[in-house]
């Protein structure tokens, strides 16, 4: 194609989709390249069998672990990226997360920018992505310049009972901040219908605030915007000096095409962005593009995550139940003065999810009522999601070998994760004893495997020293003047909250710097 663009953005997820939306009003010519297509709106969007057991919307491609064993990653290539199926939990990092923090397994490093640098962009991000929440309850939250743009999503009766019981146990449960197109006063004014297929599912009603619905749909028909779907970028080419990207190579309809622009922004997700840079090696960049520091692909983080099911005799009729978060153990407790992590409840544990997501739960669940259908079992559950910060480790990395994508990843900070799990089981037992005359409960849990990469970050560290970081403070690569990376790659640490809101806020922040450069 002969058209030269001001900016090429590769990827349409939380980073790329947000950035495209932010730059669109400038009138600059912007090309957006997305390897996926628009996720189809179909009845299967809400089928737990299709989504969880058959993995209908995950990519079928194979990645490899350190032992060369292939696996299918739980990642999604659609317009909107992984936000098309995310749980819409949009939390800010804690103020202390930006500082150096001692963990049981090591040190979480200091960020070169602080919470105050991100705060105005967090505020913009919450407005753009329709975040519902309530300040002043979460004991670890940082100061806010403005309240949440929308009121908190209310708890259904069973969830409210649990909130009351948790408060009686001395904890401080708060309404999980959620990005939903929801109006609980006048439901006709919102797309969200509070269904039981949200977390991990595409939204058939477009009621989830994702990067396609909230960003790409609003700009895709602008005269200055060109969106090409099913356009897989395979390589970035540089000038003879290696100091600028001169061509973007992509596969479209089985053919190789090249595109040019003044600025190139990579926003493929932390894993694929690192892989693209590594695949783009040349004589000036023999170890991968922008990799003079040898840090591209290193320090992969994705949280130590655990799914836990609270199963007891009490029926849980809640339809939309992902509304609770608990941060009381985020920084540890008196006899364990190290961070432990965040607890939030999941969406409904549906019958067709059990065989696919938590196979280790099957035996105890079925022993509860021999011969009972999973639907009956699922009706007595509450799902919980525990996440602990995994620490940056240069040996946890993305590699490309003979065009294969490898993840070398060994979980760390496991003692803190185990401590959080045991502490949460103790809390649930206390709650169940208070609620049942003859309590009977099980708390089976399952660690998320390697292929669970929804919280990926850290593979292209930002910093001031080109010898120890890939990106500068504006997320421009140190080695290539017109190349930026805008997704979770820049994180120095993972914290223990969902990374999406920080990715969005950083995209808005970098977008301001790009607007200055373009003008």
N, C-alpha and C positions, 0 to 999 in steps of 0.2 A: 504494500500500500504506500502511496506517495505522500499521504498527509503527514505533516510533522505536528506534534502536539507540544503543548506547554508542559503537561504532566501526564505520565502514565502511572496508574495505580494498579498493582497486581494483587487481586483479592478483594472480596466484598464483605468480609466479616466485621467484627466489632471494630477493628482498626481501619481497614480499607474502606468499608462502607461508610463509616462515620467521617473519615477524612474527605471522601468524595463529596458528601453532603455539605461539609464545611467549606470546601473550595468552590463548589458549583456557582454560588452567587458572584464570584469574582469575574465571570465571563471568560476566563482562560479556557483554552481548548484542552479538554481532559479525556483521555482514553482509559477506560476501565476494562481490564482483562480478567475474566473469571473462568476457571477451568470447569466449573459445573454449569448447570442450567437452572432454570427456575424450578423449585421443588413443586411437584404437582399437588394441587388441592384435590384430594380424593378421600373416599371413606376410609381407606387404609391408614390415613393420618392418625386415626383414633383407635387403631387395632393394636392391642398389646401383643397379640400373636405375631402380627406383621412387623411391628417396630422392634420388639425385644427378642423374640425367638428367631425370626427370619432376618432381622437386621436389614429391613427393606431400604432404609435411607442411608446406611453407612456405605462408605466406599468399598468396593470388592477388592481393591488392590492389596498386595501383600507387602508387609514390612518384615524385618528380621531382627531377632534378638542377638545377644552377644555370642550365643552358641550356634548361630546361623539357622536357627529354627524360625520358619515363617509364621506370621500371625496376621490376622485381619484387624487393623486398628479401628477403634470406635470413634471415627472422625467422619466429617461430612463435607462433601463438595457440592455446594449449592450457592445460588445467589443469596447472600446473607451468611454464608459460612456456617460455623457451628452454632451461631445464635438461632438458627432455624429450629434447633431441637434443645436449646439450653433450658435450664429451669427458671431463668429470668430473675435469679437472685442477684441483686446489684448492690454490693456493700463497698464502702470506702475502706481502704487500709486504715489501721489505727495509727495515730500520730507517732507512737513509739516504734511502729513497724519500719519507719524510715531511718531509725537509728540503729547502731550496733546493738545486738541483743545476744546474750549468752543463753544457749540451749543446752540440754543434757548431752547432746551429741556433738556440740561444737558452736560456732559463732555464725549468726546471721549478720551479714555485713551492712555497714552504713550505706545509705543512698546518697548520691551526690546532690540531689535535690530533696527538699523536705515537704512535709504535709502542706505547709503554707503555700508552696509553689503550685501544688495540685488543687488546693481547695476551691478556687474559683472555677476551675475546669470540672471538678466533681459536681459543682452546682449546675453548670451548664449540661453536663452529661445526664444528671437526674431529670432535668427538664426535657431534654431531647428524647429520653427513653422512658418517659411516663412513670417515673419511680414513685411508688406508694410506700410511705413509711411514717414513723413518728419518732422525733428526737426526744432526748432526755430520759430514756429508759435503759438503753444499752449502757452498762457501766464502763465499757471500754471505748465508747465513741469519742471522736475528737470534736472540737468546736466547729460549728456550722455558721456560715455567713447568712444563709437563708434557710427556712424550714423546707421540708420535703414539698415538692410541688403538688402532691396528691395525698389524701389521708391514707392511713394504713389499711391494708386488706383485713377485714374483720375475721375473727376466729369463728368457725362453726361450733355448735354446742359441745361436741366431744373434745375439740381442741381447746375450747375455753375452760373446760373442766381440768384438762391437763395443765394449762397455764396457771389456774388457781392452785392446783396441787403443788406445782413447782415453786410458786411463791410461798406457800405454806412451808415448803422445805427449805426456805431461806435463799432461793435463787432469784434471778432477775430476768425472766424470759421477756423478750421484746418481739414486736412484730417484724418479721423478716422483710427487709426492703425488696420490693418486687417491681419489675418492669412490666406492667400490664395495661392494656387499653380498656380499663374497667371503670364504670361509673356505678357505684352501689346505691346511689340515691335515685337515679333515673337510668335503668338498665338499657333503655333504648338509645342512650348516647354513648354506649361503649360496645366494642366488639367482643370483649371477654365475657364468657357466660359461666365462669367458675366451674368448668367441667372436671372430670377425674382423669383426664389424659393431657397433662401439661408438661410435667418434668420429664424430659427425654423424648417427647413427642413433637412432631410438627403441629402447628395450630391451624385447624381447618377454618376457623372464623377470623383468622388474622388478629386475634386478641392479645397475642404476645408481642411485646415491644422488641422486635428483632431488627437487625441491620438492613434487611430487605424492606420490611414494612415501614420502618421509621425513617429510613434514609434513602435507599436506592429508588424506591417507588416514587419519591417526591422529585427526583432530579433526572430520571432516566430519559425523559423526553425533552429535556432542555436542548437548545440548539448547540450549546458548547460541550455537551456530554455525548460521548460514544461508548456504549456498553457492548462488549462482545462476550457472549457466553460460549461455553465449551471451547475455550481458548486456553490451552495448557501452556504456560510459559516454561520453557525447558532450559533456557540459558540467557545470560546477559553478556553482551560483548562490549569491550572497551576500546578506547583509542590506543594507538601504539604506546603512549606514555602510561596507560593504565589508570589515568587520573579521572576519567569520566566514562560513563556508560554511553555508548553511541548507538547501540541497537538492542532491542528486546526480541528474542526469538521465541516463537510460539507455534504449537501444533493446532491447526484448525481444519476440521474436516479431512484429516489425514494428510494435510499439506503443511509444509514449513513456511511461515510468514515472518516478516521482520517489521518492526515498528521503531520509530525514533521520537525522542522528546528531549526537552531541556532538563527535566527532572524525572527520575524514576523512583517510585516508592514501592517497596516490597512489603506486602501485608498478607502473607500466605499462612499465618500461624507460626508459632515459634519453631516447630519442627520442620515444616516445609520451607520456611524462609531460609533457615540455616542450610537445608539441603540444596536449595537453589543457588545460594552463594558458593557452596562447595562444588557443585556441578559446573560452575562458571569459571573454573580455574583457567589461567592462560600463562603465557611466559612472564608477564609482569606480576601475576598473582598465582604462583605455582601451587600454593596450598589451599586455594579457594579465593574467590573474590572478596576483597576487603578483610583479608585474614592474616595480615602481617603479625598480628598479636597471637596467632594460633588459638584464638578464643571462639571462633565461629563454630557453633554446634556444642560447645562445652557448657557445663553447668545447667543441664536440662533439669527442670523441676516441674512437678505436676501434682504436688501434695501427696501426703500419705492419707488415703481416703478409706473409710470403712462404712459399709452399709449394715445397719442393725435393725432388727425387727422386734418390736415389743408385741408379744402375742399373749393374750389372756382371755378370760371368759367373757369380758365385756364387749358387746357389739360396738363397732365404730361405723356409724352411718354417714360420716363426713364425706362430702363429694369433693370439694377442693380443700385439702388439709395442709398444704405447704405454707404455713403462715407463722411458724414459731422459730426463734433462734435463741441460743443461750451462749453467752460469752463469759460466764463466771469463772471458767477455768482457762481462759485464753492465755493469761500470764502465769498460770500455775496455781498453787495453793500453799498453805503454810508449811506442810511437810514435803512439798515438792516445788521448790522455788524456780521452776523452769516452765517456759510456755508449753501448754498442752494442746490448745486448739479450740475450734469452734464447733458447736453442735447446732444443727438445724433439722427440722423434720422434712421428710421427703413428700412427694406427691403420693397418692394412694398406692398401696401394694396390691396390684391386681393379680387375679389368678393366673393369667397367661404370662405374667412377668416372672413368676417364681422359678419355673424350670430353666429359664434363660439367664436370669441375673444372679440368682442366689442358689445354685445347686446344692451347696452344703446345708441349706436349710431344709431340704426335702425330708430327710429322715425324721428329725424331731417333729416337724409339722404333721407328718402323716401318722406318727405314733400317738399324737394327741387324740385323734379320732380315726381309728383304722377304717379305711374304706371311704372316708369322707372326701367330698370333692374339694379341690383347691379353692373353689369359689367360697365355700363355707369358711375355710381356714382364713382366707384373705380378709373376710369381713370382720375378723377379730384382731386385726393388726394395726399398728401404727409404725410407719417407717421413720427411721432416724438416719442422718448422715453426719458422720464425724470426720473432720479434716484437721490434720496436723501439718505444720510447716515442714517441708523437706528442705534440707540445707543445700546450698550450691556446692557441687562437687565436680571438679574439672573432668573426672573420669566418667561421670554421668553425661553422656554426650550423644549427639546425632552424628552419624558417619555415612558417607556414601562410598560404596565399593562396587565397582563394575555396574554402576547405575542402580544398584540396590540400596535401599534406605535402611540403615541399621540404627537401633536404639540400644546403646549400652547404658543400662540403668539398674542401679541397685538401691532400693529404698534405704533411707537413713532416718534417724530420730525416732526409731521404732519404740524405744522405751517410753517416750512421751506419748506416742499414739496408744500404746497398750495401757498406759496409766489413764488416759482419757476414757478409753473404752470401759475399763473396770470401774472408774468413778461414775460413769454414766449408768452402767448397770446397777450400781448401788443406789443411785438416785431413782431409777425406775422401780426398783424393788420397794423403796420407801413409798413411792407414789402408789404402787399397786397394793401394798399392805394397807394404806390409808383408804383405798377405794373399795376393797373387797373384804367381806367378812371371812371368807375362806379363799385367800388369794391363790391363784394358780397362774404362773407366768413363765414364759421362755423368752430368752433374749439372744437368739442365734445371730451371728454376725459374720461378715465376709469381707476380707481385704480386697480392694480393687486391684485387678491384675495390670500387667504391663500395657495391654492394649487400651486401657482407660486413660485417655490423654486429653480429656476435656479442659483441664486446668493447666495446660502446658505453658511454660514461660522460661526465660532465662538464657536462651541460646546465643544471643548477640548483645552482651552486656553493654550498657551505656556508662560512660565515665569521662574523665578529663584527660587521662593518660592513654595515648595510642598504643603503648606497649602492653597494657593490661585490659583494654576494652576495645570493642568493635565500633561502637557508636559514640558520638559526642553527646553533649547534653541536649541537643536538639534532634537527636536520633538520626543524624547524618553520619555516614560511615567516615571514619578518620582517613581511610585510604583513597576513597573515591568521592570527588567533590559534589557530584549531582545524584548520589544514591542515598536513599533513606530507608529505614526499616521501621514500620509502624504497626506493631502487634505486641504480643506478650514477650517478644524476644528480649526487650531492653531491661527486664526486671533484674536487679541485683540479688533480690531475695523473693521468696514466694509468699511471705506472710502466711496467715492461715484463713484468710477470707477469699471468696471467689474472686478471680482476677479481672473479670469482664469490665466492671465499672472503671477500674484503673486504666485498662486498655483504651476504653472510650475517652476518658478524660485526657489521657496522654495524646491521643489522636487529635483532639481539639487543640491541645497546647501546641503540638508540632504544626498543626494546620495554621495557626497564627504566625509561626515563624516562616512557613512556606509562603504565606500571603505577603509577608514583608519582602521576601526574596523575589517573588514574582513581580512585585511592583517596583 
